[in-house]
């Protein structure tokens, strides 16, 4: 084969390749480099697709009349306290109370925070002039006259707090037996009303309002934010608890610790959780409450996260926490 003929053959082969149809092949996909996985609650709460059903024994409004949670043999009275603010006291109070009520139990929540955030989350009016905790503490009025039903659950009742409660700290100073006023009011209420669980939502301080709750309660539930500063607040709270036990309430005991605002993507959260479980091995609940947008959004609608977004990771976690609290209470009663 001569050179011109070889050139013609090569040129024909090149043209055949260029003119050949391109097969329908998907372009290569970019591979994401390995890295930390997203937290479960971020994936569950994405609005792009409906969230899957949680693998827990959830309780809906339709089944709330049935006793899904075991009832204690006697009324359990919890004070939800931590002098550090922003650790989830109110969020824990309202969601655990609502979960127990949705589980068929009778629950009373007493709002002791002048901001009235617990009353807001449970859909209860607490505007100026609305009678509630202030009238019971300062005026000595019967608690039954001011307890109202919450729309969140059939068995949930609330004693609301108004801004008037802000002055109660000063007014209580000059009163006789000021530390036991709430205890006496609650005892009178429980004589005529059956209640399985009572929760005191306290302000972020160790003043006379919190002291009244510590005297009236029998158990303490401490929410601990999974950050370092939260550990310092707990140590100060424990000293106050010891003083109350020795002087005013021998029945008071720390029974429950709940880890809140847990972010599994950070090493600090895991370290704080390990430290808390090391110091409070028996009291710390196995479930942790994750950081969740749904939990933060719910109060703006006058709801708990259990009714606002029942399939979210926050709602499922609080439901598990309530189940564990009820289980421990029934076990201790047996």
C-alpha positions as CSV (number, residue, x, y, z in Angstrom):
1,X,0.0,0.0,0.0
2,X,1.5,3.4,-1.1
3,X,1.6,6.4,1.1
4,X,-1.4,8.4,-0.4
5,X,-3.6,5.3,-0.1
6,X,-2.5,4.9,3.5
7,X,-3.4,8.5,4.3
8,X,-6.8,8.1,2.7
9,X,-7.5,5.0,4.8
10,X,-6.5,6.7,8.0
11,X,-8.6,9.8,7.2
12,X,-11.7,7.6,6.6
13,X,-11.2,5.9,9.9
14,X,-11.0,9.2,11.8
15,X,-14.1,10.6,10.0
16,X,-16.0,7.4,10.9
17,X,-15.2,7.8,14.5
18,X,-16.1,11.5,14.6
19,X,-19.5,11.0,12.8
20,X,-20.4,7.9,14.8
21,X,-23.5,8.5,17.1
22,X,-22.6,9.1,20.8
23,X,-24.2,6.4,23.0
24,X,-26.6,7.6,25.8
25,X,-24.3,7.3,28.8
26,X,-24.9,9.2,32.0
27,X,-22.1,11.5,32.9
28,X,-19.9,10.3,35.7
29,X,-21.2,11.2,39.1
30,X,-19.0,13.2,41.5
31,X,-18.2,11.1,44.5
32,X,-18.5,13.0,47.9
33,X,-15.3,12.6,49.9
34,X,-15.8,10.7,53.1
35,X,-16.7,12.8,56.1
36,X,-18.9,12.9,59.3
37,X,-22.4,11.6,58.8
38,X,-25.3,14.0,59.5
39,X,-27.1,13.6,62.8
40,X,-30.2,11.5,62.6
41,X,-32.5,14.3,63.7
42,X,-31.4,16.5,60.8
43,X,-32.3,13.8,58.3
44,X,-35.6,13.0,60.0
45,X,-36.8,16.6,60.1
46,X,-36.1,17.6,56.5
47,X,-39.3,19.0,54.9
48,X,-38.5,17.5,51.5
49,X,-40.1,14.2,52.2
50,X,-42.5,12.8,54.8
51,X,-40.7,11.5,57.9
52,X,-40.7,7.7,58.4
53,X,-42.7,6.2,61.3
54,X,-40.6,6.1,64.5
55,X,-39.9,2.7,65.8
56,X,-41.4,3.3,69.2
57,X,-44.7,2.8,70.8
58,X,-46.1,6.3,70.0
59,X,-49.3,7.5,71.6
60,X,-51.8,9.5,69.5
61,X,-54.7,11.7,70.5
62,X,-57.1,8.9,69.5
63,X,-55.5,6.4,72.0
64,X,-54.9,9.0,74.8
65,X,-57.9,7.7,76.8
66,X,-56.2,4.3,77.1
67,X,-53.6,3.9,79.8
68,X,-50.5,3.2,77.7
69,X,-48.2,4.1,80.5
70,X,-48.2,2.4,83.9
71,X,-49.6,4.5,86.7
72,X,-47.7,5.0,90.0
73,X,-49.2,3.8,93.2
74,X,-49.1,7.3,94.6
75,X,-48.7,10.8,93.2
76,X,-45.2,11.5,92.0
77,X,-44.3,15.2,92.5
78,X,-41.3,16.4,90.4
79,X,-39.5,19.7,90.5
80,X,-37.7,20.5,87.2
81,X,-34.9,22.7,88.3
82,X,-31.5,23.9,87.2
83,X,-30.3,27.4,88.1
84,X,-28.6,27.7,84.7
85,X,-30.9,29.2,82.1
86,X,-31.3,27.8,78.6
87,X,-30.8,24.1,79.5
88,X,-34.4,23.0,78.6
89,X,-36.2,23.1,81.9
90,X,-39.5,24.4,80.4
91,X,-39.2,22.4,77.3
92,X,-38.7,19.3,79.3
93,X,-41.5,20.1,81.7
94,X,-44.2,20.6,79.1
95,X,-43.2,17.8,76.8
96,X,-42.7,15.1,79.5
97,X,-46.0,16.2,81.1
98,X,-47.8,16.1,77.8
99,X,-46.4,12.7,76.9
100,X,-47.5,11.2,80.2
101,X,-51.0,12.7,79.7
102,X,-51.2,11.4,76.2
103,X,-50.3,8.0,77.7
104,X,-53.5,8.0,79.7
105,X,-52.2,9.4,83.0
106,X,-53.5,12.4,85.0
107,X,-50.9,15.2,85.1
108,X,-50.7,18.7,86.7
109,X,-48.1,21.2,85.6
110,X,-47.6,24.2,87.9
111,X,-45.8,27.1,86.2
112,X,-43.6,29.0,88.6
113,X,-41.7,31.0,86.0
114,X,-43.0,34.7,85.7
115,X,-42.3,34.5,81.9
116,X,-45.1,31.9,81.6
117,X,-43.4,30.0,78.9
118,X,-44.8,26.6,80.0
119,X,-48.3,28.1,79.9
120,X,-47.7,29.3,76.4
121,X,-46.4,25.9,75.2
122,X,-49.5,24.2,76.7
123,X,-51.9,26.6,75.0
124,X,-53.1,28.2,78.3
125,X,-53.9,31.9,78.6
126,X,-51.6,33.7,81.0
127,X,-52.1,37.4,80.2
128,X,-52.1,40.1,82.9
129,X,-55.0,39.6,85.3
130,X,-55.4,35.9,84.7
131,X,-55.5,34.1,88.1
132,X,-52.9,31.4,88.6
133,X,-49.8,30.6,90.6
134,X,-49.5,34.1,92.1
135,X,-52.9,34.1,93.7
136,X,-52.2,30.6,95.2
137,X,-48.9,31.6,96.6
138,X,-49.5,35.2,97.8
139,X,-53.3,35.3,98.4
140,X,-53.7,31.8,99.6
141,X,-56.5,31.0,97.2
142,X,-57.4,27.3,96.6
143,X,-55.5,25.8,93.7
144,X,-58.6,24.1,92.3
145,X,-60.1,27.5,91.6
146,X,-57.4,28.4,89.1
147,X,-56.3,25.1,87.5
148,X,-57.4,24.9,83.9
149,X,-57.4,22.1,81.2
150,X,-54.7,22.2,78.5
151,X,-55.8,21.5,74.9
152,X,-52.6,19.4,74.4
153,X,-54.0,16.3,76.2
154,X,-57.2,15.2,77.9
155,X,-55.6,14.5,81.3
156,X,-53.3,17.5,81.4
157,X,-54.1,20.4,83.7
158,X,-52.1,23.6,84.2
159,X,-51.8,26.3,86.9
160,X,-50.6,29.2,84.8
161,X,-48.0,31.9,85.7
162,X,-48.4,35.6,84.9
163,X,-46.0,38.5,85.0
164,X,-47.5,39.2,88.5
165,X,-45.3,36.3,89.7
166,X,-42.2,38.5,89.2
167,X,-43.0,40.3,92.4
168,X,-43.7,37.2,94.4
169,X,-40.1,36.8,95.4
170,X,-40.2,40.1,97.3
171,X,-43.6,39.6,98.7
172,X,-42.8,36.2,100.1
173,X,-39.8,37.5,102.1
174,X,-42.0,38.9,104.9
175,X,-44.5,36.0,105.1
176,X,-44.5,33.4,107.8
177,X,-43.5,29.9,106.7
178,X,-42.9,31.3,103.3
179,X,-41.0,28.2,102.1
180,X,-44.0,25.9,102.6
181,X,-46.9,27.9,101.1
182,X,-46.9,25.9,97.8
183,X,-46.6,22.6,99.6
184,X,-49.7,23.3,101.7
185,X,-51.7,24.5,98.7
186,X,-50.8,21.4,96.7
187,X,-51.6,19.0,99.6
188,X,-55.0,20.6,99.9
189,X,-55.6,20.1,96.1
190,X,-54.5,16.5,96.1
191,X,-57.0,15.6,98.8
192,X,-59.9,16.1,96.5
193,X,-58.3,15.5,93.0
194,X,-56.5,12.4,91.7
195,X,-53.2,13.2,90.0
196,X,-50.6,10.7,88.9
197,X,-47.8,13.3,88.2
198,X,-47.2,16.8,89.3
199,X,-44.4,19.0,87.6
200,X,-43.1,22.3,88.8
201,X,-41.5,24.4,86.1
202,X,-39.1,26.6,87.9
203,X,-37.3,29.9,86.9
204,X,-33.6,29.8,86.3
205,X,-32.7,30.8,89.8
206,X,-32.6,29.4,93.4
207,X,-34.9,32.1,94.9
208,X,-38.0,31.6,96.9
209,X,-40.1,30.4,94.0
210,X,-37.7,27.5,93.3
211,X,-37.4,26.9,97.1
212,X,-41.2,26.6,97.4
213,X,-41.1,24.0,94.7
214,X,-38.2,22.1,96.3
215,X,-40.1,21.9,99.6
216,X,-43.3,20.8,97.9
217,X,-41.7,18.1,95.6
218,X,-40.5,14.6,96.4
219,X,-38.3,14.1,93.3
220,X,-36.0,16.3,91.3
221,X,-35.7,16.1,87.5
222,X,-32.6,18.0,86.3
223,X,-32.2,18.7,82.6
224,X,-28.6,19.1,81.7
225,X,-27.5,20.7,78.5
226,X,-24.6,18.8,76.9
227,X,-22.2,21.7,77.3
228,X,-19.5,22.4,79.8
229,X,-21.1,25.3,81.7
230,X,-24.1,23.1,82.5
231,X,-21.9,20.9,84.8
232,X,-21.0,23.9,86.9
233,X,-24.6,24.8,87.4
234,X,-25.4,21.3,88.6
235,X,-22.8,21.3,91.3
236,X,-24.3,24.5,92.8
237,X,-27.8,23.1,92.5
238,X,-26.7,19.9,94.4
239,X,-25.5,22.0,97.3
240,X,-28.9,23.7,97.5
241,X,-30.7,20.4,97.4
242,X,-28.6,19.1,100.3
243,X,-29.5,22.2,102.3
244,X,-33.2,21.7,101.6
245,X,-33.1,18.1,102.5
246,X,-31.4,18.7,105.8
247,X,-33.7,21.6,106.8
248,X,-37.0,21.6,105.0
249,X,-37.8,18.5,103.1
250,X,-36.3,15.1,104.0
251,X,-38.3,13.3,101.3
252,X,-36.6,15.2,98.5
253,X,-34.3,13.1,96.3
254,X,-32.7,13.4,92.9
255,X,-34.4,10.7,90.8
256,X,-34.0,11.7,87.2
257,X,-31.4,13.4,85.0
258,X,-32.1,14.1,81.4
259,X,-29.5,15.1,78.8
260,X,-30.8,17.8,76.5
261,X,-29.6,19.7,73.4
262,X,-27.4,16.8,72.4
263,X,-25.5,17.2,69.2
264,X,-24.0,13.9,68.1
265,X,-21.7,15.6,65.6
266,X,-19.6,17.2,68.4
267,X,-17.1,15.5,70.6
268,X,-17.9,17.8,73.5
269,X,-21.5,16.6,73.7
270,X,-20.4,13.0,74.0
271,X,-17.8,13.9,76.7
272,X,-20.4,15.8,78.8
273,X,-22.8,13.0,78.5
274,X,-20.2,10.5,79.6
275,X,-19.3,12.7,82.6
276,X,-22.9,13.1,83.6
277,X,-23.5,9.3,83.4
278,X,-20.4,8.7,85.5
279,X,-21.6,11.0,88.3
280,X,-25.3,10.1,88.1
281,X,-25.2,6.5,86.8
282,X,-28.6,5.4,88.1
283,X,-30.5,8.7,87.7
284,X,-29.6,9.5,84.1
285,X,-32.1,8.4,81.5
286,X,-30.7,6.3,78.6
287,X,-32.4,8.5,76.0
288,X,-31.0,12.0,75.1
289,X,-32.9,14.9,73.7
290,X,-31.3,16.1,70.5
291,X,-31.1,19.6,69.2
292,X,-34.2,20.1,67.2
293,X,-35.8,22.9,65.2
294,X,-39.2,21.3,65.7
295,X,-38.8,21.5,69.5
296,X,-38.1,25.3,69.2
297,X,-40.9,25.9,66.8
298,X,-43.7,24.2,68.7
299,X,-44.2,26.8,71.4
300,X,-44.9,29.5,68.8
301,X,-48.0,27.6,67.9
302,X,-49.0,27.1,71.5
303,X,-48.2,23.4,71.3
304,X,-45.7,20.8,72.5
305,X,-43.5,19.1,70.0
306,X,-45.6,15.9,70.6
307,X,-48.6,17.4,68.9
308,X,-46.8,19.9,66.6
309,X,-44.6,17.3,64.9
310,X,-45.1,13.9,66.5
311,X,-42.8,12.1,64.0
312,X,-39.8,14.4,64.7
313,X,-36.8,13.1,66.5
314,X,-37.4,15.5,69.4
315,X,-41.0,14.2,69.9
316,X,-39.9,10.6,69.8
317,X,-37.1,11.3,72.3
318,X,-39.4,13.0,74.8
319,X,-41.9,10.2,74.4
320,X,-39.2,7.7,75.2
321,X,-38.1,9.7,78.2
322,X,-41.7,9.8,79.5
323,X,-42.0,6.1,79.0
324,X,-38.9,5.5,81.0
325,X,-40.0,7.8,83.9
326,X,-43.3,6.0,84.0
327,X,-41.7,2.6,84.0
328,X,-39.3,3.5,86.8
329,X,-42.2,4.9,88.8
330,X,-44.2,1.7,88.4
331,X,-41.2,-0.4,89.2
332,X,-40.5,1.5,92.4
333,X,-44.2,1.2,93.4
334,X,-44.3,-2.6,92.9
